[in-house]
């Protein structure tokens, strides 16, 4: 299942499939994750998508909107390669291409050292759950 299928929607369950009538009603109420992803223009490299899936890193629709704002703010400051901390995710993003090139679970970071970045953005409202 790809990133779009794994990302959790407002209901909090990944990969839920709604019936056509339900999807129509949902579109009127709130955009789907795929629509949000397309609107932000963010892309996920194969490497980042695999890490999100393999490491079970939760990423919600609202997180993408916040990442979009973080990317815009970092670009205004002249950043090129940024670490964006949002929710439980730590994302390395190449700003010129708007590509998420790597992903980590914040609570499971070993040494907390990131190299080859020129900026870091901590997104407001981000929470981290402690790993066992």
C-alpha positions as CSV (number, residue, x, y, z in Angstrom):
1,X,0.0,0.0,0.0
2,X,1.4,3.4,-0.9
3,X,1.8,6.5,1.1
4,X,-1.6,7.8,0.1
5,X,-3.2,4.6,1.2
6,X,-1.3,4.5,4.6
7,X,-1.8,8.1,5.6
8,X,-4.5,8.5,8.2
9,X,-7.5,10.6,7.5
10,X,-9.6,12.5,10.1
11,X,-11.1,9.2,11.4
12,X,-7.6,8.1,12.3
13,X,-7.7,4.7,10.5
14,X,-5.3,4.1,7.6
15,X,-6.6,2.7,4.4
16,X,-10.3,3.0,5.1
17,X,-12.3,2.5,1.9
18,X,-15.7,4.3,1.7
19,X,-18.6,3.4,-0.5
20,X,-19.1,5.8,-3.5
21,X,-22.1,7.6,-1.8
22,X,-20.0,8.1,1.3
23,X,-17.1,9.4,-0.7
24,X,-19.3,12.0,-2.4
25,X,-20.5,13.3,1.0
26,X,-17.0,13.2,2.4
27,X,-15.7,15.3,-0.5
28,X,-18.2,18.0,0.3
29,X,-17.3,18.0,4.0
30,X,-13.5,17.8,3.7
31,X,-10.9,17.2,1.0
32,X,-9.4,13.7,0.8
33,X,-5.8,13.1,1.7
34,X,-4.9,12.7,-2.0
35,X,-6.5,16.1,-2.8
36,X,-4.6,17.7,0.1
37,X,-1.4,16.1,-1.2
38,X,-2.0,17.3,-4.7
39,X,-2.8,20.8,-3.5
40,X,0.4,21.1,-1.4
41,X,2.5,19.9,-4.3
42,X,4.6,17.7,-2.0
43,X,6.0,14.5,-3.4
44,X,7.4,11.5,-1.6
45,X,10.5,9.8,-2.8
46,X,10.4,6.0,-2.9
47,X,12.8,5.9,0.0
48,X,10.6,8.2,2.1
49,X,7.4,6.3,1.2
50,X,9.0,3.0,2.2
51,X,10.2,4.5,5.5
52,X,6.8,5.8,6.3
53,X,5.2,2.5,5.7
54,X,7.9,0.2,7.2
55,X,8.4,2.3,10.3
56,X,4.6,2.9,10.7
57,X,5.1,6.7,10.9
58,X,1.7,8.3,11.3
59,X,1.1,11.3,9.0
60,X,-2.4,12.9,8.9
61,X,-4.1,15.3,6.5
62,X,-3.6,18.2,8.8
63,X,0.1,17.4,9.1
64,X,0.5,17.9,5.3
65,X,-1.1,21.4,5.5
66,X,1.3,22.3,8.3
67,X,4.3,20.9,6.4
68,X,3.2,23.0,3.4
69,X,3.3,26.2,5.5
70,X,6.7,25.1,7.0
71,X,8.2,24.6,3.6
72,X,7.0,28.0,2.4
73,X,8.5,29.7,5.5
74,X,11.8,27.9,5.1
75,X,11.9,28.8,1.4
76,X,11.4,32.5,2.3
77,X,14.5,32.3,4.5
78,X,16.5,30.8,1.6
79,X,16.6,27.2,2.9
80,X,17.3,24.4,0.4
81,X,17.2,21.1,2.5
82,X,15.1,21.2,5.6
83,X,14.2,19.0,8.5
84,X,10.5,19.5,9.3
85,X,9.2,18.1,12.6
86,X,5.5,17.6,12.5
87,X,3.4,15.4,14.7
88,X,5.3,12.1,15.2
89,X,7.2,12.5,12.0
90,X,10.6,14.0,11.2
91,X,10.8,14.7,7.4
92,X,13.8,15.7,5.4
93,X,12.5,17.8,2.5
94,X,14.3,19.1,-0.6
95,X,12.6,22.5,-0.9
96,X,13.3,23.4,-4.6
97,X,11.6,20.1,-5.7
98,X,9.2,20.0,-2.7
99,X,10.2,16.3,-2.3
100,X,10.2,14.5,1.0
101,X,13.4,12.5,0.6
102,X,13.5,10.7,4.0
103,X,11.3,10.1,7.0
104,X,11.9,9.2,10.6
105,X,9.7,8.5,13.7
106,X,10.5,11.3,16.1
107,X,10.1,9.1,19.2
108,X,12.5,6.5,17.9
109,X,15.4,8.7,16.8
110,X,18.7,7.1,18.0
111,X,21.1,10.0,18.2
112,X,19.0,12.9,16.9
113,X,21.7,14.0,14.5
114,X,20.7,15.1,11.0
115,X,23.4,16.0,8.4
116,X,23.2,17.7,5.0
117,X,20.4,20.0,6.0
118,X,20.6,23.8,6.1
119,X,17.5,24.4,8.3
120,X,15.0,22.9,10.7
121,X,11.3,23.8,11.2
122,X,9.4,22.7,14.3
123,X,5.7,22.8,13.4
124,X,3.4,24.4,15.9
125,X,1.1,21.9,17.7
126,X,3.4,18.9,17.0
127,X,3.2,16.3,19.6
128,X,5.5,13.4,20.2
129,X,4.5,10.1,21.8
130,X,7.3,8.4,23.8
131,X,8.4,5.0,22.5
132,X,8.4,2.1,24.9
